[in-house]
Amino acid sequence: MTKTLIDQGLSFIKSGSRIFVQGCGGTPQYLNRLLANRASQLKRVEVLGILPLDNTYTDSKLKDSFFLNSLFASSAVRPCIANGTASYIPTLLSEMPRLFDENILPLDAALIQVSPPDKHGYCSLGVSLEVTRSAVRNAKKIIAQINRHMPRTHGDTFVHMNEIDAYVEYDEPLIEVDYSQEITEVAKIIGKKVAELIDDGSTLQMGVGAVPDCVLNCLQNHKDLSIASEMISDGVVPLIQKGVINNRYKTFHPGHTTCTFILGTKKLYDFVDDNPNILLFDVAVTNDPARIRQNPKMCSINSALEIDLTGQVCAESLGSSHYSGVGGQMDFMRGAALSQHGKPIIVLPSQTSKGISRIVNTLKEGAAVTTTRALVHYVVTEYGVANLFGKNCQQRAKALIGIAHPDHREALERAAYKRFKNLY
């Protein structure tokens, strides 16, 4: 399609329009730049998306033209939420497709990035399906960047050229995230302790970050593991290649690794390209707790920013300052808790880089409770594992103090005695 025709497609987006922009590794960078070039003609275009990995719509020069309404914030979005030029919609990842399917947030257009069409005219949404599938079903106009660097992935990823209203062919490397650069000695220790909780034959869900990859690195000698996750990262590649992950015992598409988005380096993107072992599905499917619970020995591994002495988890804000989002943590924590021999696991370093305890008497003022204390079973820091399931508030406090950083245990004990009157 010529530049003129893509301009005609983008001209459908008017002031006040609500659009969806594919995020994560599928962020359509060139399309975003083309739309940004039209900023002088636009006022208050509402942009929806999950984890946008470029900063096009957070540029302060464009604040009058675009308002980013984030479904899960990235580092580029946080300052804008803080200064009021962007906002966040608290929603479980599994429920996000309903926002479009039930016309709660009608979409004027969806900007997506796809692989080139095959001989039948089908493109693939590639590494980022999540809620994009629902946006494609419901948006009035579909505008696509066709990129030869986008892997052709299998599952519910295909979009026919007839569904696309305007497109531009533009090749550019996908955005990469290398979690290995974030790995610390503390993350390695936590990864080892979590790996010791995982039995052979388990089905795994990993959250975002360095610790999940550290866990995967410690599973080399396990057997018959499965992946039924919302995302996969580079750490799964060697385990699949070695046969450690063979998806033998999972109930949802046994024999296949399933997820809703893929985020990592080019090595990972090359591995999933046209790989029939990797299947991507709508996030309402992958994150459905009723489906997750059917996997025996379901292990859900998710991170926290802070946890209080009763087990309340904050994973999305630093006090009242927004950080990320609810995401799929509640979906998988609940699913794992209901699974036969399942293990919902929260991981966090015992303290911040500035020496502030992440295990606290009470969450900071304004902090969001991402996962309720009733759903938290295992908590892992570099100092050990606390199993909170079946424990009362005093017992939980004692267990969590036991895995807190030694520098903070005395203060936590004093706070706990004041709050609970005794620990036993």
N, C-alpha and C positions, 0 to 999 in steps of 0.2 A: 504494500500500500504506500502511496506517495505521502510526502510530508503534508501536502495540502489536505488529504483525506483524514489524516490523524488530527490535524488542526480542526477539521469539521467535527470530528468525534469529540474532541475536548471542548469545543464551543457549546456542546450540550450542557456543560457544567456552568451554571449561572450563579450569581450572587444569591446566597441563602440556600444553595443546594446542600444535600447531605450525601457524601460519597464514602465508599469503603475503599481502603487501600491495603492490599495484601502486605503482610509484615514478615517478621523473622528473616530467614535466609532468602525468602521469595520477594523481598521488598523491591518493587519495580523502579529502580533508581532513575533510569532515563525518562520514564513516563512522569515521575515526580518532577523532574527538572523541566520537562515540557510544560506541565501544568503551572509550575511556579513562574515560568516566563509570562504567563497570562495574568499574573497577580494584580497588575494595575487595572484590569478590567473586572476584578472580583471583589466582593465584600462578604465577609463572614461565611465562607464555605466551611461547613462542618465536616471534618475528616475523622472517620472511625477506623480503628485498626488495632491489631495485637502486636506488641513489641516491634514498633518501627525501628529499623536499624540504619536509617539515614536521618539527617537533621533538616530535611527540606522544609517541613511545615513548622519547625520550631525556630526558624530564623526570625529574629526580632524584627527584621525589616518587613516581614510578611504578616505580622500579627493582626493587621486590620483585614487582611484578605482571607486568612485561614484560621480556624479554631479547631485544635486537635482534641477530640473527645476519646481518650485512650481506654481501651479494654484491658490492657496490661502495659504498664509503662516501662520504657527503656531509659537508659541514663540520659539520653538527649531530651526526654520529655519531663523528667523530674523538676528541673528549674522552672519550666513553663507552668507546671501545676502549682508550684510554690508561689509564682508571681501572678497567677490568675489568668495567664494567656492560654492555658490548656486546662483540662479537667480529666477526671477518672470516673468510670462507671463500674461500681462494685458488682460483679457478677461471677458466679461459678462458671468455669470454662465449659462445663457440660451443658449449661443453659444458654450460652451465647447465641447459638443458631436460632433460638426461639425469638430473639430480638428482631430478626429479619423474617423468619418464617411466619410469625404471627403479626407482622406489620407494626410492631411496637416502635421500631425505628425504620421507617420506610427509606429505601435507598434510591437516589436518583441515578447513581452510577457506581460501578465497581472497577477499580484499576488493578489489573492483575498482570503477572508475568508467567509465561508458559514456554514449554519446549516447542520446537517446530512441529508442524502437523505431520502425522504419518500418512501413508498412502490412502488411508480412509478418511483423512481430514481431521483426525483427533489429535489435539495437543494435550500435554500433561501439565497440571499445576505444580508438578515437581516437588520441591522440598518443603512446601508450606501449604498444607491443606486447611488445618484447624477450622476456622469459621468462614474461610474463603468459599468453601463449597456452598454454604447457605447464601452468601452474598451473591454468588453467580446465579443461584436459583431465583433470586428475588429482585435484583437491581434492574432498573428500567433500561440501562445501557451498560454493556460490557466493553471495556476498552483494554486492550492487551498489548503488552510488549512481548514480542516473540524473540527469544534469546537462545542461541545455540549452546550457551553455557548452562542452561537450566536442565538438570537431569530429567529423563523420562522415567517417572516412577509409576508403580502399579497400585491397584486398589481402586478407590472411588475418586480418581484424580483427573479423569479425562473430560475435556471440553471440546466440542466440535466447532470447527471454524464457522459453521452456520449460526452458532450462539453468540459469536463475537461481532459487535456492531462496528468497531473500528480497531485497527491494530497498526503497529509499526514494528518493523524488523530492526532490532538493534542489539548487537552482541556486546556484552560486557561481563566480567567476572562477577559471580555472586558474592555477596557479603559473607565473610568468614568470621567465625569466632573460635579462637584457640584457647580452650580451657587449661591446657597444659602450662600456659604462662602464668596461671593463677595458683598453681599448686604449691603449697607450703608444707613444711614438716608436720604442722598440726593437721592439715588436711590428709596427709598420708596416714597418720596415726588413726584418725577418725575412720578413714576408709578401711583400714585393717580391722578395726573393731566391728564395723558394720558387716564386713565380709564374714566374720566369725558367727554372726547371727543368721546367715543365709544357709539353708540346708540344700543339699542336692535335690533336684527336682522342683525347685522354686520357680515362680514366675515373678519377674521384676518390673517395677516402674521406677524410673530415675527422674529426679527433677533437674533443674538447670544448675550448672556450676562445676567447680573443681572437685568437690567431694564426691559426687556421683562417679566421675571418671576415676578417682582414686579407688572407689569401691570396686569398679569393674577391673581395674588393674590387679586387684587382690583375689580375683575369682578364677585364676588360671587353672587351678587344680580341682575346681568343682565339676560336677557332671549334670547333664540333662537340664540345663537352665532354659528358661523361656523369657521372652520380652513381650509384654502387653503394656505399652507405655503411651504417654502423650507425646514424648519426644525421644529421639535417640541421638547420641553424640559419637565422637570418634572412638570412644572406649569400647563400643560394641563390636567394632570391626575385627580385631584379632580374636575375640572370643567366638564369633561366628565362624571365622576361618579355621579355627582349631577344633570346632565341633563342641565346644563347651556350651554354647548356646545352640540348641537344636530344636527348641520349641516343641519338645515331645509331649509334655503333660498339660499344656495350656488348653483351655476349652474353646477360646475364640480364635478361629483359623489356626488350628494346630499345624505345626510344621513351618509356620511363617512368623517372622517378626512383624508386629503391628504397632503403629503409632499414628499420630496426626500431623507432626512436623519433624523435620530433621535439621539440626543446627550444629555446625562444626566447621571443619576445614575442607579444602578441595579434595583431600584424600577420601573423606567420607562421602562427599558429593559424587565422586567418581565411582565409589563402591556401590552406591544405591542406584546408579544410572542403569536402567533396563534390567534391574535385578529382581527376578520374580519371587525371591524369598522375602522381599521387603514390601509390605502392603500398608498404604495410608488410607485412613477413613475419616469421615466427618467427626469432629470432636464430640458431638453428642453421642456418637457410637463408642469411641475409644474410652471416653471418660464416664460412661454410664455405670454407677456403682453396682447396679443389679447385674450387669455383665461382668464387671471386674471381680465380684465376689465369687463367681463360678470357677475361677482359677484356684486350684488347691495351692496352699503355701504361697499365697500372694504376698509379696514384700513390696511395700511402698516406701520409698526413701526420699524425703523432702527436707529442705533446709528451713531454718528459722533465724530471724534477727534477734529475737528475745523470747524468753519463756519465764513465766512466773512460778512461784513455789507450789502452786496447785496444778500446773501443767498447761495453763493457757498459752497458746502460741501466737506470737505476732511475727508474720513473715512479709508484711507488705508496707510497713511504715516505720519511721524512726520518731516515736512519739506521734505528734500530729503531722509531721512532714511525710508526704507520700513518697514511697520508694519503688514499688513494683505493682503487685496486684494479687487478688485471691488466687487466680490461676486454677490449676487442677488439684491443688493440695487436698482440699476437702473431699473432692470426688474420689481420689485414690486412698486417702486415709480411711474413709468410710468403707470403701470396697474391700480393702485389705483387712480391716477389723472384722468384717463379716465372713471373710474367706476361711475355709477349714485350715487351721494351723497358719493363718495369715499373720503378718507382722507389719503393722503401721509404725514407721520409724521416722523420728525427727532428728536431724543432725545439726550441730552448731559448734563452733569453737567456744571454749569456755569464756573467753573475753575478746574484746575488740582489739584492734591494733594499737589503740591508745590506753589499753589496760583497764577498760571498763567492763564489768561483769555482764555477760549476756544472760546469766541466770539471776533473776531479780525477785525481790519480795513481791512487788506488784509491777505490772507493766507501766511504762511511762504514760503520763497524762496525754490523752488523745490517741494512744496506740490502738490500732485495729486488731481485734481478735480474729485471726485467720482460721485457726483450728481450735475448737473448744476443748477444754480439759477432759471431757468425757470421751473424746475420740483418740486421745494421745496414749499410746501404750509404751513404746520404747523411745528413750531419749539418749543420744550418744554424743559425748564430747571426747576430747583427747584424754580425759581422765577416767573414762569408763562408760558403763551402760546402766541406765536406770530404767527398770520396768515398773511403770506406774499402774498398770492394769490391776484392778481389785484393791488398790491401796487407798486409804483415807487421806484427808488433806495433810495431817501431821506426818504420815508415813511417806507421802509424796515429797513433802518438803525435805525430810531427812535424806531420801534417796537422791534428790536433785542437788542438795548441798554436797553430798558425797562425790559428785562428778563436776562440781564447780571448781574454778581455779583456786588453789590453796590460799592465795592472797585475799580472797573474798569470803572464805568460808566462815570465819568468825563473825563478820558483820551480818552475813545471811542467817547464821544461827541466832544472833541477838534479835534480828527482825522476826524470825520464825517464832521464837518463844513469846515475843510481844504479841504476835498475831494469833498464835494457836494455843498459847499457855503451856504447852508441853510438846515434846517430841519423843516418840517411842517406837 
